[in-house]
Amino acid sequence: MGNVLIIDDDEAMCKMLCDFMESINHSSEYALTLEGGIKAVESNNFDLVLLDVKMPDGNGLDVIQTIRSADCSPEIVVITGAGDPEGAEQAIRHGAWDYIVKPISPQRIMQPISQGLAYRKKLKARAMADEGMRRDGIVGESPALRQCLGAIQRAARSDANVLIVGETGTGKELFSRALHLNSARASKPFVVIDCASLPESLTESSLFGYEKGAFTGAQQNVEGLVKQADGGTLFLDEIGELSLNQQKVFLRVLQERSFRPIGGKQEIKSNFRLICATNRDLEQMVERGLYRKDLLYRLRSISIQIPALRERVADIEMLATCYAAQIFSRYKMAPKVLSAEFLETLKSYKWPGNIRGLINALEESICNAQSEKVVFPHHLPRHIRIEVTKVSVNRQIRDSCETDQTDDSLSRELPTYKRYREDVLASADRTYLRKLMASTRGNIKDACRTSGLGRTRLYTLLKKCDVSRTGWYDDDQQ
């Protein structure tokens, strides 16, 4: 049985969906605002969220990542009455399971609900199986990190090529090592090639090695990096920095898993598992003619995105504590206390340098604290304090403007009594008709019996109030 949250401003629709969830043996509850929905997600363990787009307090698409980053990290099915291709693309990019346009029916929503809940059940089973994963120094328990670790664990069970993508400083090499350590090749070499520092003139000699006498100065046989990775893992860091000529060299060895040392007469085999990492958009580079499409296809049999630190705010305190302890040990200094204010400031910063930037900031802060026993926000690097302060001031200004706007709206001249009464009655009619259609499931005969209205009058009101009776059933059940 799954636990489902419905976030929709139409209470009749929410109750209808809750009844439907109960009929298929799932528990559910609903929220009529985005704020209420986010609070519910943060305080309960939901498996699936049905999310409307146009809400009284914002756009549902804007909170998908917030909901997904909650501890329960539920799957999300977007349900909207105003669908558009761009909105659908945004929803899927941000992690939604499906995007459905109203009017809906039980048959239409049954499939995504069933699939989403079945997927959640598998994720929970995998999480239990993955508790023994070797992390190799990866710190954190945030939903974004756990999803990434799950992808690493699944990739480790295969021998396919893996492309690891992430911003600078996210720890791509660390995740690559974790993948190697959790694979069947863990006892074999993990060979790193930094493509950014690989001289083009030495590419082949570095990768394939050379025979004695192959060129002036070649006084002995030298084994290349590709051969050193035989039986293990070959990790190509910064794979996006290769020139087109270097890409051609790599393409052949990746395809054949064989090479010929410089000066050699025979092909040599190397049974390596390939992992690559980059912070660049290789698809865009292909479009600009800077990267070979055939090479990209071979690199990314499996693609894994490493989350940025701003997507792992829940991990910052644990990361700061862990790396601060390493800094104290390295400098042989007495441990200092990281104040609550210091940790909150770390959480408020966007960290363009990610974990590498966090470590550098910690080191500078600890050095700035000198003999003090507690590290405070004023010990942080100046650029971080400036940025956090600017964000705080902008937030205060925005809140002040919103308060002023609220005060202005309260002080505006009231409409005439006649206009006010007409608006209230129109709203009441619309609310009643929606509930009427929901309770009778669009059956006009039952609706007339319940409301006491004639068929012609009911149709006139439905049209005037723009209330659809086809949300669940298109035909009368007479």
N, C-alpha and C positions, 0 to 999 in steps of 0.2 A: 504494500500500500504506500502511495506517495503522498507528500504534503505539498499542497499547491496554494500560492498566493495570487489573488486577482487584484490588479491595480487599474481601476476604471472609475470615472466620475459618474457613470450611470448606475445608480444603486440597483435598479431593476435588473439590468444586465448582470451585475455582480451576483445577485441572489439567484438568478437563473443558472449562472455558471456553477455556483456553489451546489445547487441542487443536482446539476449534471454530474459534478465530481462525486457527490455522495452516491449517485446511482451506479457509478462504475468503481465504487469502493475506494475512493481516495478522499482524504481529509482536505479541507480548504478553509480559507478565510479571505476577507477582502479589505481593501483600503480605497478611499475615494479621492485621495490626493497623492502626489509623488512623495511628499514629505512623510505622510503616514505610511506609505509603502516601504520607504527606505528604513524607517524606524522598525517596522515589522520584520524586515529581512535581517536587520542587525540583532534583533532580540529572539528570533526563532530560527529553527532549522528547516528551511524550505528546500524542496527538490526542484520545483518548477515555478516560474512566475509568468502569468498571463498579463501583458503590459499594454495599456492603451497609449497612444501617442499624444493626442491633444488633451491635456489635463489642465485643470484650473490654475495650477501653480507651475506650469512649465511644459516642456516637450519631453515625452517619455524616452525618446532616442538619446537624449543628453544624459540620462542616468543609468543607461545599460551597464557601462563600465563600473559605476559605483555599486550597483547591485551585484554584478559578477565578482567584485572584489571583496564582498562580505565573506565572513568565515564559512558560511554554508555554500557559497559560490553556486547559486542555483542556475539551472538552464532557463532561458528566457524565450517565450513565444510572443512576438509583437502582434497585437490585434488593433487595427485602425480602420476608421471609417473614411479616411482620406489618404489612400495609398498612393505612393509615387515611386518610380524606379530609384531615384536618388536616396529616398528614405530607406528603401529596402536594402540598397548597397551599404548605407551607413550602419543599419542594424546588424547585418551579417558580418561586416568588418569588425564591429565592436563585440561580437561574440554571441549574437542572438541565434537561437536554434532554428526559428522559422519566422516568416512575416506573412500575416494573413490579413486580407482586406474584408471588412464587413460589407454586407450582412453575412453572418456565419450560421452554421448549423451544427448539430452534434456530430454529424458524419464528417464535416469539414475539419473540425478541430480534434476529432478522436485520434487521427494518425499522428500529428505532431506531439500531442500529449503523451500518447503511448510510447512513441519512439524516444522522446526526451526522458521520460521516467525510466525506460529500460536502459538507456545509456547511463543514467545516474546510478542505477543498480550495479552496472558493470564497473563504473568508476570506483564505487565504494569497495567492491570486491578486490579490484586491483590495488587500491590504497592499502588494504590490509596485507596483501601479498608483497607490497613494495616497502613495508616498514623496515626491512633489513637492508635496504639499499646503501651502498657505500657512497658517501657524499664527497669525500676528499676535500673537506674544508668549506663546502657550501653551507652557509648559515642562513637560517630563516624558516618560518612556517606559514608565511602569507599564502592566500589562495593562488595568487599569480605564480609564486615560486613552486608551490606543490604541483600545479598543472604542468609547469616546465619540467620538473623532476619526473613526473609521470611519463612525459614524452621521451625523456632521456632513457628511462627504464625500458620503455617499449622498444626504442631504437636499439638498445643494447642486446635485445633478444635476437636481432637479425644481423646480417653481415653486409647490409646495403650501405651505399655511400650516403653520408649525412652532411648537410650544409647547415651550419649554425649561424644565425643572423642576430645581430644586436648592436646597440650603440657602443661607442668607445667607453671602456671602463666597466662594462657589465659583467666581465669575468668569463668571456667565451672560452678561453683556454681551460679554465677551471672546470667548466661544464663538459668540455671535450674529454678531459682526463677522467671525469666521473663516468662518462659513457664507456670509455676504454676499460676502467676498473670493474664495471658491472657486466662486461661482455665475456664471452668465452676466451678472448685473447688477453685477459688480464695479466697473465703470467709472462707474456711476451713483451717486446719493446714498444714504447710509445715514443715515436720519433717526430720531433717538431721541426718544421721548416718555416721560417719567417719570410714569406714571399716579398715583403716590403724591403727587406735588406738583402735580397738575393741578387747579386750582380748579374746582369744579362750575359756578360762574357764568360761567366763561370757557372752558368745554369747547368749545363750538361755534365761538367766535371763534378759539380757538387751533388747532383742527383744520381748519376750513374757511375761515378768513380772513373778510374783510368788504369791502364796497364803500364807496367814499367817500360820506359822508353817511348811512350806515346807522344811525348813532346819534350822539349828542353826542360830539364829540372824534374822530370818524372822518373825518379830513381828507384821507385818500388811500386808494387800494386797498391792501390787505394780503393777501399770499398765505398760506394756512394750511399747516400741517405736512403734511397729507395730499397736497396738490398738490406740495409740495417733494419728496416721495418718488416722484413720477411717474417711472416707468422704473427705479426703484431699489428699496430695501428700507425698509419702515416697521417700526421696532422699538418695540414697546410693552413697556417695562420695568415690573415690578410690576403686571401686569395684574389680579392678584387684589385690588387696592386700589380698583378702580372702584366707585362707587355704582351702584345699580340703574338710576337715570336715565342715568348716563353709559354704562352697558352698553347701554342701548337705542339711544343715539346711535351707538355703535360698531357695533352689530349691522347697522344699515342700510348704513353705508358699506362694511363688509366684504362684505356680500352683493351690493351693486350696483356697488361700486368707482366710485361717483359721489356727488356732494354738491352743495349749493347754498351759496355764500358768504352770510353775513348781509347782507341788503339786495340780493342778487343776484336776477336773474330767470330765469337758465338753470342747468341742471344741468351740472356740470363733471366730466369723467372723470379718473381717476388710475389708471394701470397700475402698482400697487406690489405687491411681494412682502411678505407679512406674517410677521414673527417676533415671538413674545411670550415673556416670561419671568416666572416667579413662584416664590416659595418657599412658597406656600400650597397646601393640598389643595383644589383646585377642586371635585372630586367631592363632598367633604364639605360644601363651601359650598353646592353645589346642593341637597343633601339638607336643609340647614337653611334653604333659601329665600333665601340671600344672593347667589346667583349664577344667572344665566340658563342653563338647560340648552342652549337653542338656540345661545347665544353660545359656550359651551364646545365644542360639537360643531364649530363653524366654526373655532375657534382651533387645535384639535389634529388636523389632518389627519395630521401627523407629530408624535410626542412623543419628546423626547430627555431622558434623565436625566443630569445632570452629577454625577459622583462626588464625594463628600465627601473632604476631605483625609485623614481617617483610613483611607479605602479606597485611598489612594495613597501609603502610607508610603515606598515605593521612590523616590518623586519628591522627598521632602522635602529631601534633601541638595542636589539640583540646583536646586530652587526657592530654598533658602536662599542658595546661592552666587550665583545670578543676581540676586536682589533685594538682597542685601548689596552687590554691585557697584554697583547703581543708587543705593543710599543713600550710599555713599562718594562717588560722582560728584556727587550732588545737593548734598552738604554740602562738597564740595571738600576732602575729607580723605584722608589716606594710607590705603590698604587695610589691613585687619586680617585676621588668620588666624582662621577659625572652628575651634576645637579639636574633636578627635574626640569628646570628652566632651560638648561643647556640641551637636554634631549628633545624638549618641545621645539626649540629653535631648529634643531637638525631636521625634525619632521616637517617643518614649515618651508624648508628650502627645496627647490626643484631639482637640484643635483644634476646639472648638465654633464658633469664628469662621472656621474654614477658612483659605483662603489670605490673606484680608484680615487675619485674626488673626495669621497667621504674619508677615506684613509688619510689622504694628504691633509685634510682639514683637521682631523683628530690629532695628527702628529704636531701640526702647528699650534693647535690650541693647548695641548699638553706642554709644549715648550714655552708658550706664552705664560702659562700658569706658574712656571718656575717652582718656587718653594711652597706655593699655596697647596692646601690639601684637597680643595674642591675646584672643579672646572666649571666656570660660569659662561653665559653667552658672550660676555665682553672679551673672553679669551679667543673667540673664533676669529678667523681671518676677516679683515675689514670688508672685503667685497661681499661676503656672505651676510654679514650683519646689515650692510646697506640694502641688499636685495630683500631680505626678510622684513626690514623696517618699511621699505617702500610698499611692499605688498600689504602690510598691516595698515598703513596710512590710507592706501587706496580703498581698502575694504571699509575702513571707518567712514571715508568720504561717501562711498556708495550707500552704506547703511543710513547715513545722515540724509542723503538725497531721497532715499526711499521713504524715510520718515516724513520729510517735508512734503513729498507728493501725497502721502496718506493724509496729512493734515490739510493740504489744499483740497483734496477730494471731499473731505468732510465739511469744508467751509463753503463749497460751491452751492449755488442757489438750487433749492429743491425743485423738481418738476411740479406742474400743476397737479391737483388732486385727481382730476380726471385721467391725466396721462399716467400717473403713478398707479391708479386703480386698474387701468387697462393692462399695464405691464404685469402687474401681480396676477391678474386673472388669466392672462395668456400663459404665464409661466405655470400656474396651477393646472390649467387645462393640459398643457404639454406633459407635465409630470404624471397626471392622472392617466392620460392616454398611453404613455409608455408602460406604466405599471399594468394597465388593462391588457395591452397587447402581450406583455410578458406572462401575466397570469393565465391568459387564455391561449398563449402560444400562437397568436395571430388568427385564431378561429373567430370569424365575424359573427356567426350565430351565437356562440357562447358569450362574445363580447357584448352583443346587444342585450342578451338575457341578464348579464351581470350589471351593466350600466343603466339599463332602462331606456336606452336611446334607440331610435329607429335606425334601420340600415342606412338610409340616405343621409340622415343627420350625422351618423357616426363617420361615414366616408367623408363628408364635408369637413368635419372637425379634424380628422386625420390629415387631410390635405392642407388645411389652414395651418395646423401646428407642425407640419412637416415631420410626422411620426410614421415610420415604416412598420408594417405588420409582417414583413417578410424576413425578419431577423432569424427566425428559426424554421418556419415552414412556409412554402410559397403557396400552397393550396389550402383551401378551407377543409377542415376535417369534419365534414357534415355527414 
